[in-house]
């Protein structure tokens, strides 16, 4: 049985959720969990129809959230219920690429596995390619110190897009409430895991990512009223990791946040 689980928070992507699900079903995965945040556009019904035909697929409807509980908190808590050793996250307007699950299985003991990914516009047209900048075509395994050096030297590629994180490392991030960073959560959080526990960088294309100018991350990062709060959350999270201050500054600077 596969040691890789996939989870997919879902809200209002009826036009693309079928493609996202099919891209996961094409792989040998342990399970796919879709957590629907009470969609009203038909995407929930589509997910349930797929689940009726595939025992690996589970659809959960997010119950009403108590005061102060954001969708990120609720979603990541559900992700911790997955049983795979490694967990891949996927948005419902993105899709997995061939070879990514096999890549994860080959490095199943790694804390985090970073893959290349493709960014597309809303019409699913490729816009740019985000690379791990490897010198050859083979994956490289780095110690925490080597990962820090790489983070310092290379363009940003440490993010949850197309990547996979070991379940105990995701639990570590959740224990530090990394979701408080909102749209910076995966980029800062996954880089922190690499700096703390090491990483594998693989030239496999992990996923295609849809750049939505009206999506959650873009809206919040670009909102001056919210930006200061996110910056404060990033600094607080990094301080809680126990990483040296210079490493915290390096990780923050990768996302244009002065620490």
Secondary structure, DSSP 8 states (H G I E B T S, - for coil): ---EEEEEEESS-TTTHHHHHHHHHTS--SEEEEEE---SSSHHHHHHHHHTT-TTEEEEE-----TT--HHHHHHHHHTT--SSEEEE--TT-EE-TTHHHHHHHTTTSSEEEEEEEEE-TTS-EEEEE----SSSS-EEE-HHHHHHHHHHS-S--SSTT-EEEHHHHHHHHHTTGGGGGGGHHHHHHHHHHHHH-EEEEEEEEEEEE--TTSHHHHHHT-HHHHHHHHHHHHHHHHHTT--HHHHHHHHHHTT---
